[in-house]
Amino acid sequence: MDPASSEIDRGTPEKGMWSPSVDKELNLKGKICPYTFIESMLALEEMETNQVLRVIVDYPLAVCDVPRSLKNEGYEILEVTPINETDWAILVRNKEVE
């Protein structure tokens, strides 16, 4: 199997979908709040300013709580999109260090 085929579809302009370039992906499937938020914050702290983190969650509350909590911390939420019936992708742009 081609490794690229196992990746999540990031969309293409031809399909009418667009996603910014992802610098790091964090798979948090099977984890619940508040761990989804904490692990997302830790990953963002290790990244450069303006880099994009894709967080994959399958816990329904995390779909709302992670973006809201990250936005409250000053991060830019680029999009929150369903991947399938159970999984969601949250794209977050890292902020400048204050």
N, CA, C and O of each residue as an XYZ file, in Angstrom:
392
protein
N       0.841     -1.185      0.000
C       0.000      0.000      0.000
C       0.880      1.239      0.000
O       1.866      1.305      0.734
N       0.536      2.199     -0.800
C       1.256      3.460     -0.881
C       1.032      4.248      0.403
O      -0.118      4.473      0.780
N       2.116      4.687      1.104
C       1.936      5.422      2.355
C       1.107      6.689      2.183
O       0.376      7.081      3.092
N       1.214      7.317      1.046
C       0.443      8.546      0.819
C      -1.051      8.267      0.787
O      -1.851      9.132      1.143
N      -1.436      7.062      0.362
C      -2.860      6.754      0.274
C      -3.488      6.554      1.652
O      -4.709      6.621      1.787
N      -2.665      6.309      2.683
C      -3.214      6.121      4.018
C      -3.392      7.446      4.756
O      -3.964      7.484      5.845
N      -2.896      8.537      4.155
C      -3.056      9.843      4.790
C      -4.484     10.329      4.642
O      -5.239      9.868      3.787
N      -4.828     11.270      5.500
C      -6.140     11.892      5.437
C      -6.177     12.793      4.215
O      -5.208     13.493      3.921
N      -7.290     12.775      3.508
C      -7.439     13.610      2.325
C      -7.430     15.070      2.736
O      -8.322     15.526      3.451
N      -6.424     15.803      2.285
C      -6.319     17.222      2.620
C      -7.091     18.080      1.640
O      -7.173     19.296      1.807
N      -7.645     17.470      0.640
C      -8.416     18.225     -0.329
C      -7.520     18.861     -1.377
O      -6.329     19.075     -1.154
N      -8.101     19.149     -2.489
C      -7.396     19.825     -3.560
C      -8.330     20.843     -4.169
O      -9.548     20.709     -4.053
N      -7.784     21.866     -4.820
C      -8.660     22.844     -5.456
C      -9.599     22.198     -6.478
O     -10.721     22.664     -6.676
N      -9.134     21.115     -7.130
C      -9.979     20.457     -8.135
C     -11.231     19.863     -7.501
O     -12.279     19.801     -8.144
N     -11.133     19.425     -6.240
C     -12.271     18.835     -5.546
C     -13.138     19.896     -4.888
O     -14.181     19.583     -4.313
N     -12.707     21.156     -4.973
C     -13.457     22.219     -4.328
C     -13.127     22.338     -2.850
O     -13.827     23.030     -2.110
N     -12.061     21.666     -2.413
C     -11.636     21.729     -1.022
C     -10.236     22.314     -0.987
O      -9.462     22.144     -1.929
N      -9.911     23.004      0.098
C      -8.569     23.535      0.247
C      -8.185     23.482      1.707
O      -8.996     23.790      2.581
N      -6.970     23.097      1.971
C      -6.436     23.136      3.322
C      -5.038     23.718      3.246
O      -4.288     23.418      2.317
N      -4.682     24.546      4.214
C      -3.322     25.090      4.219
C      -2.308     23.983      4.446
O      -2.652     22.890      4.896
N      -1.077     24.271      4.134
C      -0.003     23.312      4.337
C       0.104     22.956      5.815
O       0.146     23.840      6.671
N       0.147     21.680      6.107
C       0.222     21.202      7.498
C       1.677     20.889      7.813
O       2.337     20.149      7.084
N       2.171     21.465      8.914
C       3.557     21.259      9.318
C       3.712     20.076     10.269
O       4.759     19.429     10.299
N       2.670     19.798     11.040
C       2.721     18.684     11.995
C       1.314     18.156     12.205
O       0.349     18.920     12.228
N       1.205     16.849     12.358
C      -0.094     16.231     12.625
C      -0.042     15.503     13.961
O       0.927     14.813     14.278
N      -1.114     15.675     14.737
C      -1.216     15.065     16.056
C      -2.479     14.215     16.083
O      -3.588     14.744     16.001
N      -2.315     12.896     16.198
C      -3.453     11.987     16.229
C      -3.843     11.728     17.677
O      -3.136     11.041     18.415
N      -4.990     12.295     18.073
C      -5.469     12.138     19.452
C      -6.705     11.257     19.527
O      -7.491     11.359     20.470
N      -6.877     10.392     18.533
C      -8.009      9.468     18.561
C      -7.880      8.563     19.779
O      -6.806      8.040     20.076
N      -8.999      8.390     20.477
C      -9.012      7.553     21.669
C      -8.742      8.329     22.948
O      -8.818      7.766     24.041
N      -8.424      9.622     22.826
C      -8.164     10.449     24.010
C      -9.348     11.375     24.253
O     -10.065     11.750     23.324
N      -9.538     11.734     25.507
C     -10.676     12.586     25.878
C     -10.174     13.913     26.450
O      -8.989     14.072     26.744
N     -11.090     14.845     26.598
C     -10.777     16.137     27.218
C     -10.495     15.899     28.699
O     -11.138     15.036     29.297
N      -9.592     16.602     29.299
C      -8.850     17.746     28.788
C      -7.548     17.369     28.096
O      -6.805     18.248     27.660
N      -7.259     16.069     27.988
C      -5.990     15.634     27.406
C      -5.841     16.057     25.949
O      -4.729     16.331     25.495
N      -6.945     16.114     25.214
C      -6.866     16.542     23.815
C      -6.362     17.983     23.734
O      -5.539     18.303     22.877
N      -6.844     18.840     24.610
C      -6.404     20.236     24.633
C      -4.960     20.344     25.117
O      -4.158     21.054     24.510
N      -4.624     19.655     26.190
C      -3.276     19.729     26.766
C      -2.231     19.263     25.759
O      -1.209     19.923     25.573
N      -2.480     18.135     25.112
C      -1.507     17.618     24.142
C      -1.399     18.527     22.924
O      -0.319     18.662     22.348
N      -2.503     19.148     22.528
C      -2.464     20.110     21.420
C      -1.601     21.308     21.791
O      -0.783     21.756     20.987
N      -1.776     21.830     23.005
C      -0.979     22.967     23.471
C       0.508     22.612     23.518
O       1.347     23.406     23.094
N       0.834     21.438     24.027
C       2.239     21.019     24.108
C       2.862     20.918     22.715
O       4.011     21.313     22.517
N       2.109     20.392     21.760
C       2.614     20.283     20.388
C       2.849     21.667     19.792
O       3.873     21.896     19.149
N       1.916     22.588     19.996
C       2.055     23.945     19.466
C       3.247     24.668     20.086
O       3.916     25.442     19.403
N       3.521     24.431     21.354
C       4.653     25.069     22.019
C       5.989     24.656     21.412
O       6.964     25.403     21.501
N       6.047     23.482     20.797
C       7.277     22.994     20.172
C       7.422     23.458     18.729
O       8.471     23.261     18.116
N       6.379     24.072     18.183
C       6.378     24.469     16.778
C       6.797     25.929     16.610
O       6.765     26.715     17.557
N       7.191     26.270     15.379
C       7.569     27.638     15.043
C       6.319     28.499     14.850
O       5.231     27.986     14.589
N       6.496     29.812     14.982
C       5.417     30.761     14.741
C       4.874     30.581     13.331
O       5.642     30.401     12.386
N       3.568     30.628     13.187
C       2.827     30.521     11.924
C       2.800     29.118     11.323
O       2.209     28.927     10.260
N       3.414     28.142     11.960
C       3.281     26.774     11.468
C       1.874     26.276     11.790
O       1.220     26.761     12.713
N       1.422     25.286     10.998
C       0.063     24.769     11.139
C       0.097     23.356     11.716
O       0.829     22.484     11.247
N      -0.713     23.162     12.739
C      -0.876     21.859     13.384
C      -2.241     21.301     13.015
O      -3.253     21.996     13.113
N      -2.264     20.048     12.591
C      -3.532     19.348     12.371
C      -3.732     18.386     13.532
O      -2.902     17.512     13.781
N      -4.844     18.558     14.238
C      -5.176     17.701     15.367
C      -6.344     16.821     14.943
O      -7.384     17.325     14.519
N      -6.174     15.515     15.055
C      -7.228     14.559     14.721
C      -7.851     14.069     16.020
O      -7.157     13.548     16.893
N      -9.169     14.242     16.143
C      -9.886     13.800     17.345
C     -11.090     12.948     16.952
O     -11.635     13.076     15.856
N     -11.488     12.075     17.877
C     -12.708     11.291     17.670
C     -13.646     11.411     18.872
O     -14.710     10.792     18.897
N     -13.255     12.195     19.852
C     -14.082     12.430     21.032
C     -14.993     13.620     20.727
O     -14.498     14.726     20.511
N     -16.321     13.415     20.704
C     -17.241     14.474     20.263
C     -17.070     15.818     20.980
O     -17.147     16.866     20.339
N     -16.844     15.805     22.277
C     -16.675     17.072     22.995
C     -15.419     17.819     22.570
O     -15.381     19.048     22.624
N     -14.391     17.088     22.147
C     -13.139     17.725     21.730
C     -13.312     18.550     20.463
O     -12.566     19.502     20.234
N     -14.289     18.194     19.644
C     -14.532     18.927     18.390
C     -14.870     20.386     18.687
O     -14.512     21.273     17.913
N     -15.547     20.637     19.784
C     -15.897     22.012     20.192
C     -14.899     22.573     21.191
O     -14.483     23.726     21.083
N     -14.512     21.745     22.174
C     -13.684     22.237     23.272
C     -12.263     22.592     22.856
O     -11.741     23.620     23.288
N     -11.626     21.772     22.031
C     -10.240     22.039     21.644
C     -10.140     23.351     20.854
O      -9.326     24.202     21.214
N     -10.931     23.548     19.796
C     -10.826     24.829     19.079
C     -11.138     26.039     19.970
O     -10.442     27.052     19.907
N     -12.174     25.931     20.791
C     -12.544     27.051     21.666
C     -11.420     27.364     22.647
O     -11.064     28.528     22.835
N     -10.869     26.345     23.263
C      -9.805     26.546     24.251
C      -8.533     27.094     23.607
O      -7.876     27.968     24.171
N      -8.189     26.580     22.427
C      -6.997     27.079     21.739
C      -7.191     28.530     21.302
O      -6.266     29.337     21.394
N      -8.385     28.858     20.832
C      -8.677     30.240     20.437
C      -8.562     31.165     21.647
O      -8.043     32.275     21.530
N      -9.040     30.719     22.796
C      -8.930     31.506     24.024
C      -7.472     31.744     24.424
O      -7.161     32.723     25.102
N      -6.585     30.844     24.003
C      -5.154     30.985     24.292
C      -4.443     31.829     23.233
O      -3.238     32.062     23.332
N      -5.182     32.286     22.221
C      -4.605     33.170     21.212
C      -4.199     32.499     19.913
O      -3.646     33.155     19.030
N      -4.461     31.202     19.775
C      -4.123     30.503     18.537
C      -5.214     30.745     17.498
O      -6.371     30.984     17.843
N      -4.833     30.681     16.228
C      -5.786     30.891     15.134
C      -6.335     29.544     14.667
O      -5.581     28.679     14.221
N      -7.639     29.375     14.772
C      -8.289     28.155     14.293
C      -8.605     28.375     12.814
O      -9.392     29.256     12.468
N      -7.993     27.578     11.953
C      -8.174     27.735     10.514
C      -9.405     27.009     10.011
O     -10.151     27.535      9.186
N      -9.618     25.796     10.509
C     -10.813     25.051     10.125
C     -11.005     23.853     11.034
O     -10.066     23.335     11.638
N     -12.252     23.436     11.108
C     -12.636     22.219     11.826
C     -13.525     21.456     10.856
O     -14.625     21.903     10.528
N     -13.046     20.305     10.397
C     -13.774     19.573      9.364
C     -13.898     18.098      9.711
O     -12.989     17.510     10.298
N     -15.037     17.500      9.341
C     -15.191     16.053      9.553
C     -14.337     15.288      8.547
O     -14.201     15.681      7.388
N     -13.770     14.192      9.023
C     -13.009     13.293      8.153
C     -13.898     12.128      7.738
O     -13.891     11.703      6.583
N     -14.660     11.624      8.695
C     -15.609     10.534      8.457
C     -16.688     10.635      9.538
O     -16.854     11.698     10.137
N     -17.414      9.565      9.796
C     -18.514      9.621     10.773
C     -18.047      9.848     12.210
O     -18.824     10.313     13.043
N     -16.791      9.527     12.509
C     -16.330      9.608     13.895
C     -15.150     10.549     14.120
O     -14.910     10.967     15.252
N     -14.417     10.888     13.077
C     -13.174     11.644     13.237
C     -13.282     13.056     12.665
O     -13.980     13.297     11.680
N     -12.571     13.980     13.312
C     -12.544     15.375     12.910
C     -11.098     15.859     12.845
O     -10.237     15.391     13.590
N     -10.848     16.810     11.934
C      -9.539     17.452     11.828
C      -9.681     18.912     12.236
O     -10.560     19.627     11.754
N      -8.808     19.335     13.124
C      -8.772     20.718     13.582
C      -7.441     21.299     13.124
O      -6.383     20.792     13.498
N      -7.482     22.358     12.315
C      -6.256     23.001     11.858
C      -6.039     24.277     12.663
O      -6.931     25.117     12.776
N      -4.835     24.405     13.221
C      -4.509     25.520     14.096
C      -3.190     26.136     13.647
O      -2.214     25.424     13.412
N      -3.164     27.470     13.528
C      -1.911     28.170     13.218
C      -1.288     28.613     14.533
O      -1.954     29.182     15.397
N       0.024     28.336     14.665
C       0.742     28.701     15.878
C       0.881     30.218     15.976
O       1.036     30.900     14.964
N       0.825     30.736     17.192
C       0.911     32.172     17.433
C       2.345     32.598     17.739
O       3.218     31.774     18.011
N       2.556     33.908     17.685
C       3.854     34.455     18.073
C       3.985     34.359     19.575
O       3.011     34.510     20.311
N       5.200     34.106     20.017
C       5.479     34.032     21.451
C       5.426     35.452     22.004
O       6.025     36.371     21.446
N       4.709     35.615     23.093
C       4.557     36.950     23.684
C       5.610     37.207     24.729
O       5.634     38.282     25.330
